[in-house]
Amino acid sequence: RVERECKRQLDAGCKQLVVDFSETEIINSIGISILLGVIDSAAGSGAKVVFTELKPDAIELLDMLGLTRHVTIA
């Protein structure tokens, strides 16, 4: 659902995607794959990606995987 909505917003000309993780308990490997797809699509459209309300362990995981170099954590 996240990937579809982000693609829809990018297709509509959105230049910044904000993904709210306030209701997310964990991010598994499938979730990482989806986030990589969102980041890649945004980069191809010249859009910025912002992740909000991440739990500390999720930030650590994204940092370890190098995703924090491609998104803004707010």
Short mmCIF file of the C-alpha atoms (twelve columns), coordinates in Angstrom:
data_MODEL
# 
_entry.id   MODEL 
# 
loop_
_atom_site.group_PDB 
_atom_site.id 
_atom_site.type_symbol 
_atom_site.label_atom_id 
_atom_site.label_alt_id 
_atom_site.label_comp_id 
_atom_site.label_asym_id 
_atom_site.label_seq_id 
_atom_site.Cartn_x 
_atom_site.Cartn_y 
_atom_site.Cartn_z 
_atom_site.pdbx_PDB_model_num 
ATOM 1  C CA . ARG A 1  0.000  0.000  0.000   1 
ATOM 2  C CA . VAL A 2  2.814  2.422  0.842   1 
ATOM 3  C CA . GLU A 3  4.570  1.770  -2.437  1 
ATOM 4  C CA . ARG A 4  1.387  2.261  -4.480  1 
ATOM 5  C CA . GLU A 5  0.509  5.515  -2.719  1 
ATOM 6  C CA . CYS A 6  4.025  6.902  -3.095  1 
ATOM 7  C CA . LYS A 7  4.003  6.045  -6.803  1 
ATOM 8  C CA . ARG A 8  0.597  7.700  -7.181  1 
ATOM 9  C CA . GLN A 9  1.878  10.861 -5.488  1 
ATOM 10 C CA . LEU A 10 5.027  10.934 -7.615  1 
ATOM 11 C CA . ASP A 11 2.972  10.471 -10.783 1 
ATOM 12 C CA . ALA A 12 0.866  13.454 -9.676  1 
ATOM 13 C CA . GLY A 13 4.009  15.594 -9.528  1 
ATOM 14 C CA . CYS A 14 4.739  15.475 -5.806  1 
ATOM 15 C CA . LYS A 15 8.311  16.572 -5.028  1 
ATOM 16 C CA . GLN A 16 8.451  15.418 -1.401  1 
ATOM 17 C CA . LEU A 17 7.199  12.173 0.109   1 
ATOM 18 C CA . VAL A 18 6.665  11.976 3.867   1 
ATOM 19 C CA . VAL A 19 6.311  8.435  5.214   1 
ATOM 20 C CA . ASP A 20 4.919  8.260  8.768   1 
ATOM 21 C CA . PHE A 21 6.080  5.233  10.774  1 
ATOM 22 C CA . SER A 22 4.089  6.052  13.936  1 
ATOM 23 C CA . GLU A 23 2.000  2.873  13.615  1 
ATOM 24 C CA . THR A 24 4.892  0.624  12.554  1 
ATOM 25 C CA . GLU A 25 6.217  -1.837 15.119  1 
ATOM 26 C CA . ILE A 26 9.015  -3.419 13.051  1 
ATOM 27 C CA . ILE A 27 10.490 -3.145 9.586   1 
ATOM 28 C CA . ASN A 28 11.246 -6.549 8.082   1 
ATOM 29 C CA . SER A 29 13.129 -7.466 4.909   1 
ATOM 30 C CA . ILE A 30 10.022 -7.069 2.748   1 
ATOM 31 C CA . GLY A 31 9.504  -3.601 4.221   1 
ATOM 32 C CA . ILE A 32 13.105 -2.669 3.453   1 
ATOM 33 C CA . SER A 33 12.615 -3.831 -0.119  1 
ATOM 34 C CA . ILE A 34 9.501  -1.669 -0.455  1 
ATOM 35 C CA . LEU A 35 11.297 1.348  1.032   1 
ATOM 36 C CA . LEU A 36 14.162 0.866  -1.426  1 
ATOM 37 C CA . GLY A 37 11.625 0.909  -4.260  1 
ATOM 38 C CA . VAL A 38 10.091 4.126  -2.915  1 
ATOM 39 C CA . ILE A 39 13.508 5.764  -2.572  1 
ATOM 40 C CA . ASP A 40 14.485 4.695  -6.086  1 
ATOM 41 C CA . SER A 41 11.228 5.948  -7.603  1 
ATOM 42 C CA . ALA A 42 11.539 9.258  -5.773  1 
ATOM 43 C CA . ALA A 43 15.119 9.699  -6.943  1 
ATOM 44 C CA . GLY A 44 14.023 9.047  -10.515 1 
ATOM 45 C CA . SER A 45 11.380 11.755 -10.162 1 
ATOM 46 C CA . GLY A 46 13.674 14.234 -8.432  1 
ATOM 47 C CA . ALA A 47 11.626 14.010 -5.240  1 
ATOM 48 C CA . LYS A 48 12.835 14.061 -1.641  1 
ATOM 49 C CA . VAL A 49 11.864 11.315 0.849   1 
ATOM 50 C CA . VAL A 50 11.285 12.041 4.537   1 
ATOM 51 C CA . PHE A 51 10.695 9.353  7.174   1 
ATOM 52 C CA . THR A 52 8.939  10.468 10.368  1 
ATOM 53 C CA . GLU A 53 8.128  8.908  13.736  1 
ATOM 54 C CA . LEU A 54 10.718 6.129  13.452  1 
ATOM 55 C CA . LYS A 55 11.562 4.134  16.547  1 
ATOM 56 C CA . PRO A 56 15.258 4.203  17.571  1 
ATOM 57 C CA . ASP A 57 15.838 0.570  16.546  1 
ATOM 58 C CA . ALA A 58 14.352 1.271  13.092  1 
ATOM 59 C CA . ILE A 59 16.655 4.280  12.663  1 
ATOM 60 C CA . GLU A 60 19.605 2.091  13.607  1 
ATOM 61 C CA . LEU A 61 18.564 -0.550 11.056  1 
ATOM 62 C CA . LEU A 62 18.103 1.999  8.262   1 
ATOM 63 C CA . ASP A 63 21.449 3.565  9.141   1 
ATOM 64 C CA . MET A 64 23.189 0.180  9.097   1 
ATOM 65 C CA . LEU A 65 21.730 -0.526 5.659   1 
ATOM 66 C CA . GLY A 66 22.786 2.898  4.358   1 
ATOM 67 C CA . LEU A 67 19.268 4.122  3.679   1 
ATOM 68 C CA . THR A 68 19.718 7.187  5.888   1 
ATOM 69 C CA . ARG A 69 22.080 8.586  3.227   1 
ATOM 70 C CA . HIS A 70 19.153 8.768  0.808   1 
ATOM 71 C CA . VAL A 71 16.333 10.046 3.028   1 
ATOM 72 C CA . THR A 72 15.736 12.674 5.686   1 
ATOM 73 C CA . ILE A 73 14.792 11.442 9.158   1 
ATOM 74 C CA . ALA A 74 12.460 13.852 10.938  1 
# 
